[in-house]
Structures are given as C-alpha cells and as structure tokens.
Amino acid sequence: MLCDVCQKTDATVYLTQIVEGTMQKVNLCEACAKEKGVSDPTGFAMADLLLGLGATQQIERGQSSQKCPVCGFTQADFKKTGRLGCSACYDTFADGLANLLKGMHKGLKHTGKMPAKLSRRYAMADRVKSLEGELKKAVKDEKYEDAARLRDELQKLEHELQA
C-alpha cells in the first residue's frame, strides 16, 4: 500500500480515527510520518489528521506571517502542536480556524449540554415567571376567574420547584 502523502513509497505507519461513526485511515511511509511529526507526539500535526492531509498547509497559505499580538503564537506553532497559544489566537487566526472548526465540530458555536433535571427546572421557572405576568394582567383586567386558575397553577408549579 502506498503512502497517502507522497504516493511513492510503501506505507509503514497506519493511523485510524473514528469520527461520528465514520472510520478515516491515513497510511504514511516512514519519511512522511517523521515529516508530519507522527513519531514525536509533541510535534504531532493534529489538524492534519483530524481534517485530512494538507489542512494545515491550506491555513499556512492564507497568512503565514501572521502572529498573535498577545502571546506571539504563529500558524507554524499551531501546525506543530495542534494547539493555540492563548484565547486571543482565536480572534487572530479566525479566518483559517473557521474552516478547521467546521470540519471538526457540528458548528462554530459551543452550546453545551444540561442535565435533564436542571433543564426541566429552568423550564418550570420560566413558566412560573410567565404565569405571574398573566396573573397580574388578569387581576388588572378584573378577570378574577382566570386569576384564580392562574394562581392555583402557580402554586402547583412552585410546590414542584421546591420538591
């Protein structure tokens, strides 16, 4: 099997990665593996392997002389380590990183997760605020039957929130 980079030498290093159920394989000859830093974990070009070979070269073609004003990190440093130097690097290298992040994640914004119990509690708290507003409006409009129904529903929700 030939090396995926040079297409000349037989591959001796085989890397496999599973992303969202899809297996990606990279076959490298010894020379290309050393060039990519696979034999040295500190110099491992993580972006190349996560996004396909040549991804970091594409970044470097964009603005190779660009440097982070806060930490002095360069795109070459990112290629070598697979990490950024500081939070300001995200703004400095935003153009090149957008494509990389889209390839690695579902989007460009982290939304996080919340435990189901906590999510229900937040939904109930929002409903309480909404009911309080409706109750005030019903009292103001002198709709006392609606106000009584809303008051009862509010009491029930508040009791559930305290439990």
N, C-alpha and C positions, 0 to 999 in steps of 0.2 A: 504494500500500500504506500502511495507517495505522500510526501509532506504536503499539507494543505497550504502552506505559505510559499515555498519555493517551487513546488511541483516538479522537483528534480530528484531529490534523494528519498530513499525509503524512510518511512516514519518509524521511529523507535519510542516516541513518547506519545501516549494516548490519554487524552483528557475527556471526561464525560461529565456533563452537567444536565440536571433535570430542572426545567423551569416551567411551572404551571402544567406539569404532566407531559411536557414535550422534551424529549432527550436530544441534546446537542452534543456532537462529538467533534473534537479537534485532534487531528493527527499531525505530529510535528517530528521533523528529523532532529538529531541531537544539536546541530548548529542553530537551527531556528528556535529550538526550545531555550538554548542559552541566550540567544539574542532577545527573546521575549521575557527572559528572566524567570522561566519556569523552574530552573534548577536552584534559584536563590529566592526563597519566599519573601524576602524584604524588597526585592526588585520586581516582583510579580506584577505584570501589567493586567490588573483585574478588569479594567474597562474593555480590553481586547477580548478577553474570554467571555465576559458577560454579554457583550454586544456583537460579537463576531469579529473576526480578524480584520484589522485595518481601521477600527473605530477610532482609536486614539490618533492615528495618522491623519484622519479627517479633521479632528479637533485641532491638531497642530498646524495644518494648512491654513486654518482660519486666521489666527492671530498668534503666531508663535512667540513674538517678543513681549506679549502681554504679561504683566506682573501684578500680583495683588498688592495694593498700596499699604495694607495693614501688616501682613506677615512676609511679603516678598516671595510668596509661592509662585511658581510658574507652571505652565501647562506641561512642561517636561517633567516637573516634580510629580504632577498628578499622574502622568503616564507611568512613571517609575513605581510609585507607591500605591496607586489606585485610591488615594485619599486626598482630600483638600486640606489646606493648612489652617484655615480659620473660617468663621461664619461669613466674613466679607468676601471670601473667594467665590461664594455662590453668586454674589452680585457681579463681581469682576469677570467671571467666566460664564455668565448666564447664557450667552448665545450658544456656546458649544455644549454646555451641560444640558440644555433643554432637550436636545435630541437624544443624549445618552440616557437621561432620566425617563423619557418616554419609552425607550426600549427596555428599561429595567423594571419599570413600575407601570401601573394602570394609568397614571396621570402625573401631573406636576405638583399637585397639592396633596399633602397628607391630611386625611380626615380622621384617622384614628378609629378606635373601637371603644365601645362602652358596654359594661356588663348589662345583661337583660334586666336585672332587678333595678339597677340605677336608672336605666333608660325609662322603665315604667314609672319610677318615682318622679323623674323630670316631667314626663307626660302628664302625670296626675297633678303636679304642682302648677303646670301651665293651665290645666283645666280649672283648677281652683281659682287662679287669677282671672280667667275668662268668666267664670260663674259669678265672681264677686262684682265684676263690671256689669254683667247682666242684671244682677240683683239690685245694684244701685240705680240702674236705669229703670227697672220695673217699679221700684219704690217711688222714684221721681215722677214717673208717668202714672202713678197711683193704680198699678196693675197688681193688686195685692195677692190674688190667687197665684199668678205667675211668680211673685216674690216668695210666697210660702213654698212653692215647689222647688225653686232655686235654692232657698235656704236649707231645705231638707237634703237636697242633693249635695250641697256644700258641706253640711255636717257629716254626711256619709263619707265623702271623699277625705275630709280632714281626719276622720277617725281611721280610715285605711292608711293614710300617710303616717300617723303616729304609731301604727302597729308594726 
